[in-house]
Amino acid sequence: MKIAIVTLEGFNELDSFVALAILNRAKADGVHAEIVGTGDTVTSMNGVSVSVQRPLSFAQEADAVLLGSGIHSRDHINDPDIMKQLSLDPSRQLIGAQCSGILFLYRMGLLPATVTTDNKTRPLIARTKAVIEDRPLVAQGNIVTSGGCLSSSYLAGWFLAKAVGLDKAMAVLETVAPVGQRSQFAKQAREIIGKQLDIPAKRPLYC
């Protein structure tokens, strides 16, 4: 599974880096995640600059796409060049959006009827017809949304479970669990992720 982690100017480090580190722990099973964006480098909301591994257009050919959040999400969704390169297809791709990354789904016309997001983005999504749930992870078909920065581990786990199965995904997540909380963390992650793996796309599909 080739995974594109969309990382644009002003990105949230927790969204991109946590997912990148977790997903690539399954390289032996054919999972490979990369940072994609515009230009050669991208700078985070806290001034951390990193190299872009693939152009943003790679998102169109990836098997899965993770849309992270950031302080400029509302600007990015109004950039026609960026949105042109983010022409995604949930019929053949897994698509995940974290916090304000959900705004990209809205702009693409792919906002699921049931979602979750962070408290700051919630008022914006509340203007749509989407039902917003107070859960860290909410899936509908091949699209999953997550809310809260630390939900990035659950989002990465969802992608892994889709790629290599829930048991292997949990084994990977256990390697990043806090010392002394491994079983507790794994149990909670399994419950949250497992319930969102086979959720059918509900009607209406998108808002």
Backbone bond lengths (Angstrom), bond angles and torsions (degrees), N, CA, C in turn:
res aa  C-N    CA-C-N  psi(-1)  N-CA   C-N-CA  omega(-1)  CA-C   N-CA-C  phi
1 M - - - 1.463 - - 1.520 109.88 -
2 K 1.327 116.56 122.40 1.459 122.53 176.03 1.522 108.22 -93.87
3 I 1.335 115.97 123.35 1.459 120.76 -175.46 1.521 110.52 -118.36
4 A 1.324 116.27 127.57 1.463 122.50 177.08 1.525 108.80 -101.17
5 I 1.324 116.46 120.79 1.456 120.95 176.33 1.520 107.45 -100.07
6 V 1.312 116.29 102.12 1.464 121.56 -176.12 1.526 109.41 -69.28
7 T 1.323 115.15 116.91 1.461 122.51 -172.99 1.528 108.55 -131.75
8 L 1.324 116.23 105.13 1.460 121.38 -174.83 1.526 111.23 -112.86
9 E 1.330 116.86 172.34 1.459 121.36 -178.07 1.534 110.78 -52.57
10 G 1.340 115.08 134.28 1.454 120.70 -179.53 1.512 113.71 80.87
11 F 1.335 116.96 18.13 1.464 120.78 -175.49 1.526 112.53 -67.70
12 N 1.319 114.49 156.45 1.464 122.77 175.37 1.524 108.19 -85.35
13 E 1.321 116.74 119.74 1.465 121.30 -176.36 1.526 112.40 -58.79
14 L 1.331 117.05 -38.34 1.464 119.99 -177.66 1.520 112.11 -62.66
15 D 1.315 116.63 -35.78 1.462 120.37 -179.34 1.525 111.30 -66.33
16 S 1.313 116.26 -48.31 1.468 120.42 -173.88 1.523 112.93 -81.52
17 F 1.328 117.27 -48.57 1.459 120.42 -171.89 1.520 113.41 -74.09
18 V 1.331 117.43 -40.03 1.470 119.45 179.59 1.527 109.62 -63.69
19 A 1.328 116.32 -46.87 1.469 119.79 179.45 1.525 111.05 -62.56
20 L 1.330 116.33 -43.85 1.471 120.61 -179.80 1.521 110.93 -58.06
21 A 1.321 116.70 -47.10 1.461 121.15 -177.38 1.528 112.10 -66.08
22 I 1.326 116.48 -41.60 1.473 120.16 -178.80 1.521 110.99 -70.49
23 L 1.313 117.59 -48.75 1.460 120.96 -176.93 1.520 112.32 -60.26
24 N 1.313 117.11 -40.37 1.464 119.75 -177.19 1.521 113.73 -76.40
25 R 1.311 117.48 -1.00 1.467 120.13 171.90 1.521 110.50 -77.71
26 A 1.326 116.40 -4.62 1.465 120.99 178.25 1.528 110.86 -111.49
27 K 1.316 117.27 25.36 1.461 120.69 179.81 1.527 112.21 -59.28
28 A 1.323 116.40 -34.71 1.463 119.87 -179.69 1.524 111.83 -62.84
29 D 1.329 116.47 -21.32 1.467 121.23 178.56 1.521 111.89 -99.55
30 G 1.334 116.52 13.31 1.454 120.21 175.02 1.516 115.58 89.91
31 V 1.312 117.51 10.03 1.467 121.23 178.35 1.531 108.41 -92.29
32 H 1.324 115.79 130.70 1.468 119.31 179.89 1.522 109.36 -142.72
33 A 1.330 116.38 114.33 1.463 122.06 -179.24 1.520 110.19 -107.09
34 E 1.336 116.21 142.81 1.454 121.29 179.21 1.516 111.00 -138.97
35 I 1.322 115.26 151.36 1.459 122.62 175.68 1.522 108.35 -78.35
36 V 1.328 116.74 124.47 1.462 120.11 177.40 1.526 108.90 -120.71
37 G 1.318 115.62 145.95 1.450 119.62 -178.92 1.511 111.31 -173.53
38 T 1.304 116.21 -170.21 1.461 121.49 179.41 1.529 109.08 -96.82
39 G 1.315 117.14 143.65 1.455 120.65 -179.95 1.512 112.60 75.92
40 D 1.342 115.25 -170.27 1.466 120.89 -177.97 1.522 112.82 -90.73
41 T 1.323 116.52 -28.78 1.463 121.15 179.21 1.521 109.54 -133.58
42 V 1.318 115.44 161.34 1.450 121.35 177.98 1.530 107.66 -140.68
43 T 1.326 116.94 142.96 1.463 121.43 -176.24 1.519 110.62 -113.43
44 S 1.324 115.54 132.93 1.460 121.94 -176.17 1.523 112.48 -77.50
45 M 1.310 116.28 175.76 1.454 122.97 178.96 1.524 111.94 -64.59
46 N 1.321 116.95 -19.49 1.459 121.50 178.75 1.531 112.80 -107.93
47 G 1.328 115.98 16.20 1.453 120.26 173.86 1.513 116.34 82.72
48 V 1.330 117.70 17.32 1.465 121.28 177.93 1.526 109.16 -91.57
49 S 1.324 116.37 120.26 1.463 120.62 -179.67 1.518 110.26 -99.99
50 V 1.331 116.44 134.37 1.459 121.68 179.86 1.525 109.55 -134.29
51 S 1.324 115.43 158.03 1.458 120.57 178.20 1.520 110.31 -77.16
52 V 1.307 115.55 140.05 1.458 121.77 174.56 1.521 107.90 -82.96
53 Q 1.323 117.51 129.05 1.462 121.00 -175.90 1.518 113.69 -85.51
54 R 1.323 115.26 -29.04 1.469 120.25 179.48 1.523 108.75 -142.81
55 P 1.319 118.61 152.66 1.465 120.13 175.82 1.525 110.34 -66.94
56 L 1.307 115.86 156.89 1.460 121.36 -178.10 1.524 111.88 -56.98
57 S 1.314 116.69 -33.37 1.466 120.95 -178.51 1.528 112.65 -61.92
58 F 1.337 117.98 -18.46 1.465 121.33 177.96 1.531 110.90 -60.02
59 A 1.324 116.19 -23.99 1.471 119.94 179.97 1.520 111.70 -57.98
60 Q 1.317 116.72 -29.62 1.464 120.02 -177.78 1.526 112.66 -70.54
61 E 1.327 117.15 -28.05 1.468 119.94 -178.45 1.521 113.55 -101.46
62 A 1.326 116.80 -8.76 1.457 120.66 -179.31 1.531 110.81 -67.87
63 D 1.323 115.56 154.40 1.467 120.64 176.58 1.528 110.75 -75.95
64 A 1.323 115.50 -28.15 1.458 120.85 -179.18 1.518 108.97 -144.76
65 V 1.320 115.49 147.38 1.463 121.15 -177.72 1.527 108.95 -132.99
66 L 1.320 115.00 130.55 1.462 121.19 177.01 1.520 107.90 -111.60
67 L 1.327 116.04 121.15 1.464 122.31 -179.63 1.520 108.39 -101.98
68 G 1.322 116.06 101.87 1.451 120.28 -178.76 1.516 112.28 -80.74
69 S 1.324 115.52 173.06 1.461 120.27 -178.56 1.523 110.70 -98.45
70 G 1.317 115.48 179.61 1.456 120.79 179.11 1.512 110.53 175.11
71 I 1.325 116.25 173.10 1.461 120.62 -175.48 1.527 112.88 -78.44
72 H 1.332 116.97 -10.98 1.463 119.82 -179.12 1.527 113.25 -115.73
73 S 1.308 117.58 20.69 1.466 120.45 -176.08 1.527 111.95 -56.30
74 R 1.331 116.64 -42.36 1.467 119.30 -178.20 1.532 111.94 -66.33
75 D 1.322 116.46 -29.12 1.469 119.63 175.51 1.524 110.21 -73.71
76 H 1.328 115.82 -41.91 1.464 120.20 -176.93 1.528 112.32 -63.66
77 I 1.319 117.09 -38.05 1.468 117.95 -177.60 1.527 111.68 -72.23
78 N 1.316 116.34 -12.66 1.471 120.15 176.82 1.524 112.19 -100.65
79 D 1.341 115.87 9.00 1.461 121.31 177.41 1.533 107.76 -96.30
80 P 1.322 118.35 108.67 1.470 120.51 -175.64 1.524 113.70 -60.61
81 D 1.322 117.63 -31.82 1.465 120.05 -179.92 1.527 110.87 -67.97
82 I 1.321 116.38 -42.55 1.463 120.63 177.81 1.521 110.56 -64.22
83 M 1.303 116.95 -47.92 1.462 120.44 -176.57 1.532 111.94 -67.07
84 K 1.327 116.83 -30.98 1.464 119.53 177.03 1.526 111.02 -63.08
85 Q 1.332 115.62 -36.59 1.467 120.06 -179.69 1.526 112.29 -79.44
86 L 1.316 116.20 -12.61 1.465 120.92 177.99 1.523 110.45 -104.40
87 S 1.308 115.45 52.93 1.462 121.03 176.65 1.529 107.10 -90.29
88 L 1.333 116.32 91.12 1.460 121.30 -172.52 1.521 111.50 -100.69
89 D 1.324 115.25 158.41 1.457 121.29 -175.16 1.531 110.39 -133.90
90 P 1.331 118.68 99.54 1.465 121.40 -178.49 1.528 114.55 -66.16
91 S 1.316 117.56 -9.10 1.461 118.75 177.11 1.523 111.14 -76.14
92 R 1.324 116.94 -19.53 1.470 120.69 179.37 1.530 113.59 -130.60
93 Q 1.312 117.53 -4.19 1.456 121.62 -179.18 1.527 111.10 -125.78
94 L 1.330 115.27 147.55 1.456 120.60 168.39 1.520 106.34 -86.94
95 I 1.322 117.35 134.05 1.459 121.11 -177.58 1.519 109.32 -129.61
96 G 1.323 115.61 124.83 1.451 120.82 177.52 1.516 110.47 -121.18
97 A 1.325 117.10 141.14 1.462 121.62 178.77 1.515 109.49 -132.11
98 Q 1.318 115.64 131.22 1.457 120.56 -179.08 1.522 110.82 -112.88
99 C 1.314 116.03 131.38 1.470 122.88 177.08 1.525 111.21 50.02
100 S 1.341 119.68 -122.11 1.465 119.99 -176.57 1.522 112.68 -70.06
101 G 1.322 117.64 -7.26 1.464 120.37 173.65 1.516 111.62 -61.54
102 I 1.339 116.05 -19.44 1.458 120.60 178.59 1.526 111.65 -65.38
103 L 1.331 116.85 -21.69 1.461 120.29 179.11 1.526 111.49 -65.03
104 F 1.319 116.66 -28.84 1.465 119.85 176.42 1.525 110.39 -66.29
105 L 1.336 116.30 -39.48 1.464 119.88 176.69 1.518 110.19 -61.23
106 Y 1.314 115.93 -42.20 1.460 120.07 179.61 1.527 110.70 -61.64
107 R 1.325 116.23 -46.40 1.459 119.89 -178.34 1.527 111.34 -64.86
108 M 1.324 118.01 -32.76 1.461 121.89 -179.95 1.528 112.68 -81.90
109 G 1.323 116.75 -5.07 1.457 119.74 -176.84 1.513 112.70 77.38
110 L 1.342 116.49 23.54 1.462 121.31 -177.09 1.525 112.75 -116.85
111 L 1.312 116.82 17.47 1.459 119.38 179.81 1.523 109.72 -68.77
112 P 1.345 117.29 117.24 1.467 119.19 -178.66 1.524 112.30 -63.71
113 A 1.321 115.83 160.70 1.459 120.77 -179.42 1.527 111.22 -69.39
114 T 1.337 117.13 -24.15 1.457 122.25 178.39 1.520 108.57 -128.81
115 V 1.330 117.34 126.32 1.465 121.38 -173.82 1.529 111.15 -143.84
116 T 1.331 114.03 176.19 1.459 121.67 166.62 1.521 107.29 -139.20
117 T 1.324 116.04 158.79 1.458 120.97 178.30 1.525 108.59 -162.36
118 D 1.327 117.03 179.87 1.459 120.17 179.38 1.524 110.32 -80.30
119 N 1.320 116.64 167.67 1.460 121.17 -176.01 1.526 113.11 -64.85
120 K 1.338 116.85 -31.66 1.457 119.84 -178.47 1.531 111.44 -71.33
121 T 1.318 116.94 -35.99 1.464 121.28 -178.68 1.520 111.66 -84.76
122 R 1.298 116.71 -22.41 1.471 121.86 -174.81 1.531 113.66 -51.01
123 P 1.350 120.12 -45.72 1.475 119.36 -179.11 1.532 112.93 -60.36
124 L 1.334 116.62 -31.57 1.463 120.15 179.50 1.523 110.83 -69.94
125 I 1.328 116.18 -42.98 1.466 120.49 -179.91 1.524 110.87 -73.30
126 A 1.331 116.37 -26.87 1.464 120.18 179.53 1.529 111.63 -63.69
127 R 1.322 116.99 -18.03 1.473 120.66 178.24 1.525 111.56 -76.67
128 T 1.321 116.92 -13.43 1.461 121.21 178.33 1.522 108.90 -92.27
129 K 1.314 116.59 -174.57 1.461 120.92 178.45 1.526 112.36 -92.84
130 A 1.329 116.23 6.21 1.462 119.71 -178.75 1.523 111.25 -70.01
131 V 1.319 116.03 143.84 1.457 122.29 173.20 1.524 107.44 -88.33
132 I 1.324 117.24 123.22 1.466 121.63 -178.19 1.518 109.28 -101.19
133 E 1.325 116.26 122.18 1.459 120.80 -178.28 1.532 110.46 -104.52
134 D 1.326 115.54 148.89 1.461 121.21 179.13 1.525 110.19 -89.32
135 R 1.315 114.76 68.18 1.458 121.25 179.14 1.522 108.81 -137.78
136 P 1.329 118.67 153.49 1.459 120.30 -178.37 1.521 113.81 -70.81
137 L 1.329 116.48 -23.11 1.462 120.55 -175.29 1.524 109.53 -145.84
138 V 1.326 117.02 128.82 1.463 121.54 178.13 1.526 108.85 -137.44
139 A 1.327 116.83 120.00 1.468 121.44 -179.00 1.511 111.24 -109.62
140 Q 1.308 114.75 152.74 1.459 122.64 171.67 1.516 106.77 -147.03
141 G 1.315 116.11 105.13 1.453 119.65 -175.76 1.520 110.56 64.21
142 N 1.327 116.57 -128.48 1.470 121.62 -178.94 1.515 113.76 -91.18
143 I 1.336 116.83 9.01 1.456 120.67 179.57 1.518 109.26 -114.23
144 V 1.331 116.02 133.77 1.461 120.81 178.31 1.522 108.94 -131.77
145 T 1.330 115.73 140.36 1.453 120.33 176.51 1.527 108.78 -119.80
146 S 1.330 115.63 151.58 1.459 120.15 179.27 1.514 109.24 -135.91
147 G 1.324 115.90 153.34 1.447 120.72 -177.99 1.513 112.16 -129.50
148 G 1.330 116.43 132.87 1.455 121.49 -178.60 1.513 110.74 96.06
149 C 1.334 116.48 136.12 1.471 120.67 -174.47 1.531 113.61 -54.51
150 L 1.325 116.43 -43.12 1.467 118.84 -176.09 1.521 113.49 -78.15
151 S 1.320 116.85 0.41 1.464 118.69 173.53 1.525 110.78 -75.34
152 S 1.326 116.94 -3.46 1.465 120.94 -179.98 1.521 111.93 -59.03
153 S 1.323 117.33 -31.43 1.469 119.51 178.45 1.526 110.72 -68.67
154 Y 1.325 117.09 -37.14 1.464 120.55 177.41 1.527 110.53 -69.80
155 L 1.320 116.47 -38.74 1.460 120.33 179.15 1.524 110.27 -63.91
156 A 1.326 116.43 -45.06 1.464 120.02 176.89 1.517 110.75 -62.96
157 G 1.328 116.43 -39.34 1.463 120.67 179.14 1.513 112.06 -64.29
158 W 1.344 116.70 -35.34 1.465 120.78 177.64 1.523 110.61 -63.47
159 F 1.326 116.56 -45.46 1.464 120.42 177.30 1.530 110.81 -60.84
160 L 1.324 116.23 -43.47 1.465 119.92 -179.98 1.526 111.13 -63.86
161 A 1.312 116.51 -42.21 1.466 120.05 179.81 1.523 110.90 -62.14
162 K 1.318 116.78 -37.10 1.458 120.95 176.89 1.524 110.96 -67.89
163 A 1.326 116.16 -33.53 1.467 120.59 -175.40 1.527 112.98 -83.86
164 V 1.336 116.28 -44.56 1.467 119.24 -171.22 1.527 113.55 -126.26
165 G 1.318 117.70 2.52 1.453 120.37 179.87 1.525 111.58 99.59
166 L 1.318 115.87 154.53 1.457 121.76 -175.08 1.521 112.93 -64.24
167 D 1.331 117.56 -40.82 1.464 120.14 -177.73 1.524 111.71 -62.67
168 K 1.323 117.08 -45.51 1.464 119.98 178.87 1.520 111.06 -67.57
169 A 1.323 116.49 -35.93 1.464 120.47 177.85 1.524 110.39 -62.05
170 M 1.334 116.13 -42.50 1.459 120.20 179.51 1.528 111.42 -66.64
171 A 1.332 116.02 -35.07 1.457 119.75 177.97 1.526 110.63 -63.02
172 V 1.337 116.32 -37.84 1.466 120.39 177.51 1.525 110.21 -68.09
173 L 1.324 117.50 -45.79 1.458 120.42 -178.73 1.525 111.91 -63.50
174 E 1.314 116.72 -31.34 1.460 119.52 178.27 1.524 111.71 -63.87
175 T 1.318 116.91 -26.52 1.477 119.75 -179.90 1.525 112.18 -72.63
176 V 1.330 117.80 -15.90 1.463 119.86 179.02 1.529 111.79 -110.36
177 A 1.317 117.11 1.94 1.462 121.14 -178.42 1.530 110.63 -67.42
178 P 1.337 117.76 147.51 1.462 121.20 176.32 1.530 110.75 -60.12
179 V 1.313 116.22 143.48 1.458 121.12 179.21 1.534 109.32 -60.92
180 G 1.321 115.59 133.66 1.451 120.61 -179.21 1.510 113.59 87.04
181 Q 1.342 117.11 -7.02 1.464 120.65 -179.29 1.520 111.77 -125.56
182 R 1.307 116.79 16.73 1.458 120.67 -174.76 1.519 112.96 -57.01
183 S 1.319 117.01 -51.78 1.463 119.84 -177.35 1.524 111.09 -67.82
184 Q 1.321 116.33 -38.89 1.466 120.74 179.71 1.521 110.73 -64.93
185 F 1.334 116.49 -44.92 1.459 121.64 -179.87 1.530 110.75 -64.49
186 A 1.338 116.02 -45.13 1.455 120.90 -178.36 1.524 111.37 -64.39
187 K 1.319 116.77 -39.82 1.464 120.66 179.34 1.519 110.79 -63.73
188 Q 1.317 116.14 -44.43 1.461 120.36 -179.99 1.523 111.38 -66.53
189 A 1.335 116.45 -43.09 1.461 120.76 179.70 1.519 110.98 -63.70
190 R 1.322 117.50 -42.33 1.469 121.13 179.27 1.527 110.95 -61.70
191 E 1.317 116.71 -41.54 1.462 120.55 -179.05 1.526 110.63 -66.04
192 I 1.335 116.58 -44.20 1.466 120.95 -177.85 1.525 111.12 -68.90
193 I 1.321 117.06 -48.28 1.463 121.49 -175.89 1.528 111.30 -73.81
194 G 1.322 116.30 -43.56 1.460 120.62 -176.46 1.516 113.13 -57.42
195 K 1.323 116.34 -37.13 1.466 120.44 -178.26 1.528 112.73 -72.52
196 Q 1.331 117.01 -12.87 1.461 120.53 -176.06 1.530 113.54 -110.21
197 L 1.313 118.16 12.54 1.467 120.49 -174.17 1.518 114.37 -84.56
198 D 1.285 117.83 -34.92 1.467 120.20 -174.85 1.521 111.26 -123.43
199 I 1.316 115.63 44.47 1.458 120.54 179.03 1.522 108.74 -85.02
200 P 1.305 118.19 119.95 1.467 119.80 179.77 1.523 111.40 -69.64
201 A 1.313 115.26 154.13 1.461 119.90 176.02 1.528 108.19 -69.90
202 K 1.306 116.03 117.19 1.464 121.11 -176.35 1.520 111.05 -84.25
203 R 1.298 115.54 154.32 1.453 121.03 173.57 1.530 110.28 -92.95
204 P 1.332 118.80 134.57 1.468 125.30 -3.76 1.513 111.30 -71.54
205 L 1.314 116.76 147.03 1.454 120.80 -177.50 1.535 111.53 -62.88
206 Y 1.317 115.86 -50.73 1.458 120.19 -174.88 1.521 111.15 -131.34
207 C 1.328 114.14 156.51 1.461 120.14 178.48 1.528 110.41 -96.00
